[in-house]
Amino acid sequence: MDDVIKGFEAGGVDYITRPFNALELLARVDTHISLMAAHNDLKTYNESLEILSQQLLEKTKILDTMVRTDFLTGLANRMHMLDQLKREESRFRRGTPLCSVIISDIDYFKSINDTFGHEAGDNVLRAVADVFRNNTRKQDVIARWGGEEFLFLLPETPGNSAYKAAEKIRIAVSQIIIPDIKGDIHVTMTFGVCEFDLDLSIDGTIRMADSALYAGKLRGRNCVEMVIKDTTSNQSTEDP
């Protein structure tokens, strides 16, 4: 028995005693060959399963990105932005510094489509999206909110800083030229800015920014309007 134990401790998996029977020896060898083959098959299966699992994870990430991305501009879509807005609102309630939202609209976009065609309109959307990416911070979230309208979420950014950011983007957009067979396309945009306010909630803040955008259109477009909180009356008004 001591020899048997030593054999197992050395890595043995079975034993026979002498004098042994040749048929028994062959049967035991065949059994262990089959066990080894099954072990190798299981190892190969597990490795294949791990590869498939990794591929599935990668495809899931790609699909999630596609679901949350606007296919035309490559910016975030409305669904992704709504998730980010809720997250930022929760962060703010826990004490994170002020955040702001900017809503913007391409001026006379319908006229661009009517004059140059919808393909040219798509090129305009892509061009302004590139301007946004080149003139915002990594932590800023930019989404195509709908049609030619875009929404920006600027974390940890007070209203006055958001206003400056919007003005920077406005100037950059006004300087781009999109070539077309019918002639060069010049683009301008109008922006509405509002600092997040717990009294308004995220939805209310967006509505106020949208009101500021509308005021900017009435003022002649190609401008930035900001909602200023009136601390004395606890009301929000658009900056004239």
HULIN-V657212 format. One record per residue. RES is the residue in three letters. SS is DSSP state (H for helix, E for strand, - for the rest). PHI is phi as a letter, one per 40 degrees, with the letter a starting at -180 (NA if undefined). OMEGA is omega in radians with two decimals (* if undefined). Layout:
<<RES,SS,PHI,OMEGA> <RES,SS,PHI,OMEGA>>
//
This chain:
<<MET,-,NA,3.09> <ASP,H,c,3.11> <ASP,H,c,3.11> <VAL,H,c,-3.14> <ILE,H,c,3.11> <LYS,H,c,3.13> <GLY,H,c,3.10> <PHE,H,c,3.13> <GLU,H,c,3.13> <ALA,-,c,3.10> <GLY,-,h,3.11> <GLY,-,c,-3.14> <VAL,-,b,-3.14> <ASP,-,a,3.06> <TYR,-,a,2.99> <ILE,-,b,-3.11> <THR,-,b,3.06> <ARG,-,c,-0.06> <PRO,-,c,-3.10> <PHE,-,c,3.09> <ASN,-,c,-3.06> <ALA,H,c,-3.14> <LEU,H,c,3.09> <GLU,H,c,3.13> <LEU,H,c,3.14> <LEU,H,c,3.13> <ALA,H,c,3.13> <ARG,H,c,3.11> <VAL,H,c,3.12> <ASP,H,c,3.13> <THR,H,c,-3.09> <HIS,H,c,3.03> <ILE,H,c,3.11> <SER,H,c,3.12> <LEU,H,c,3.14> <MET,H,c,3.11> <ALA,H,c,3.12> <ALA,H,c,3.11> <HIS,H,c,3.13> <ASN,H,c,3.10> <ASP,H,c,3.13> <LEU,H,c,3.12> <LYS,H,c,3.12> <THR,H,c,3.13> <TYR,H,c,-3.14> <ASN,H,c,3.12> <GLU,H,c,3.10> <SER,H,c,3.13> <LEU,H,c,3.12> <GLU,H,c,3.11> <ILE,H,c,3.13> <LEU,H,c,3.13> <SER,H,c,3.12> <GLN,H,c,3.11> <GLN,H,c,3.11> <LEU,H,c,3.12> <LEU,H,c,3.14> <GLU,H,c,3.13> <LYS,H,c,3.10> <THR,H,c,3.10> <LYS,H,c,3.12> <ILE,H,c,-3.14> <LEU,H,c,3.13> <ASP,H,c,3.10> <THR,H,c,3.14> <MET,H,c,-3.12> <VAL,H,c,-3.06> <ARG,-,b,-3.08> <THR,E,b,3.04> <ASP,-,c,-3.00> <PHE,-,c,-3.06> <LEU,-,c,-3.03> <THR,-,c,-3.06> <GLY,-,g,3.08> <LEU,-,c,3.03> <ALA,E,c,3.06> <ASN,-,b,-3.05> <ARG,H,c,-3.11> <MET,H,c,3.14> <HIS,H,c,-3.14> <MET,H,c,3.12> <LEU,H,c,3.09> <ASP,H,c,-3.14> <GLN,H,c,3.12> <LEU,H,c,3.11> <LYS,H,c,3.13> <ARG,H,c,-3.13> <GLU,H,c,3.09> <GLU,H,c,3.11> <SER,H,c,3.12> <ARG,H,c,-3.13> <PHE,H,c,3.13> <ARG,H,c,3.12> <ARG,-,c,3.04> <GLY,-,h,3.08> <THR,-,c,-3.14> <PRO,-,d,-3.07> <LEU,-,d,3.00> <CYS,-,b,-3.13> <SER,E,b,3.05> <VAL,E,b,3.07> <ILE,E,b,3.04> <ILE,E,b,-3.04> <SER,E,b,-3.06> <ASP,E,a,3.09> <ILE,E,c,-3.10> <ASP,-,c,3.05> <TYR,-,f,-3.09> <PHE,H,c,3.12> <LYS,H,c,3.12> <SER,H,c,3.09> <ILE,H,c,3.12> <ASN,H,c,-3.11> <ASP,H,c,-3.07> <THR,H,c,-3.01> <PHE,H,b,-3.13> <GLY,-,h,-3.07> <HIS,H,c,3.09> <GLU,H,c,3.07> <ALA,H,c,3.08> <GLY,H,c,3.08> <ASP,H,c,3.11> <ASN,H,c,3.09> <VAL,H,c,3.13> <LEU,H,c,3.13> <ARG,H,c,-3.10> <ALA,H,c,-3.13> <VAL,H,c,3.09> <ALA,H,c,3.08> <ASP,H,c,3.10> <VAL,H,c,3.12> <PHE,H,d,-3.10> <ARG,H,c,-3.09> <ASN,H,c,-3.06> <ASN,-,b,3.07> <THR,-,b,-3.13> <ARG,-,c,-3.14> <LYS,-,c,-3.07> <GLN,-,c,3.12> <ASP,-,c,3.12> <VAL,E,b,-3.13> <ILE,E,b,-3.12> <ALA,E,b,2.94> <ARG,E,c,-2.99> <TRP,E,c,3.11> <GLY,E,i,-3.14> <GLY,-,f,3.13> <GLU,-,b,-3.10> <GLU,E,b,-3.10> <PHE,E,b,3.13> <LEU,E,b,3.13> <PHE,E,b,2.99> <LEU,E,b,-3.11> <LEU,E,b,-3.12> <PRO,-,c,3.06> <GLU,-,f,-3.10> <THR,-,b,3.09> <PRO,-,c,-3.05> <GLY,H,d,-3.10> <ASN,H,c,3.09> <SER,H,c,3.10> <ALA,H,c,3.09> <TYR,H,d,3.13> <LYS,H,c,3.12> <ALA,H,c,3.13> <ALA,H,c,3.14> <GLU,H,c,3.10> <LYS,H,c,3.13> <ILE,H,c,-3.13> <ARG,H,d,-3.14> <ILE,H,c,-3.13> <ALA,H,c,3.12> <VAL,H,c,-3.08> <SER,H,c,-3.10> <GLN,-,c,-3.11> <ILE,-,c,3.08> <ILE,E,b,3.13> <ILE,E,b,-3.11> <PRO,-,c,3.11> <ASP,-,a,-3.11> <ILE,-,c,3.13> <LYS,-,c,-3.12> <GLY,-,h,3.14> <ASP,-,c,3.14> <ILE,E,b,3.07> <HIS,E,b,-3.02> <VAL,-,b,2.96> <THR,-,b,-3.13> <MET,E,b,3.07> <THR,E,b,-3.04> <PHE,E,b,3.00> <GLY,E,b,-3.05> <VAL,E,b,3.05> <CYS,E,a,3.05> <GLU,E,c,-3.10> <PHE,-,c,-3.12> <ASP,-,b,-3.14> <LEU,-,c,3.12> <ASP,-,c,-3.11> <LEU,-,c,-2.98> <SER,H,g,3.14> <ILE,H,c,-3.13> <ASP,H,c,3.12> <GLY,H,c,3.12> <THR,H,c,3.11> <ILE,H,c,3.12> <ARG,H,c,3.12> <MET,H,c,3.09> <ALA,H,c,3.12> <ASP,H,c,3.08> <SER,H,c,3.10> <ALA,H,c,3.09> <LEU,H,d,3.14> <TYR,H,c,3.10> <ALA,H,c,3.10> <GLY,H,c,3.09> <LYS,H,c,3.11> <LEU,H,c,-3.12> <ARG,-,c,3.11> <GLY,-,h,3.12> <ARG,-,g,-3.09> <ASN,-,f,-3.12> <CYS,-,a,3.09> <VAL,E,b,3.06> <GLU,E,b,-3.12> <MET,E,b,3.05> <VAL,E,c,3.12> <ILE,E,b,-3.13> <LYS,E,c,3.09> <ASP,E,c,-3.06> <THR,-,c,-3.12> <THR,-,c,-3.12> <SER,-,b,-3.13> <ASN,-,f,3.11> <GLN,E,b,3.11> <SER,E,b,-3.14> <THR,E,b,3.09> <GLU,E,c,3.07> <ASP,-,c,-3.11> <PRO,-,c,*>>
//
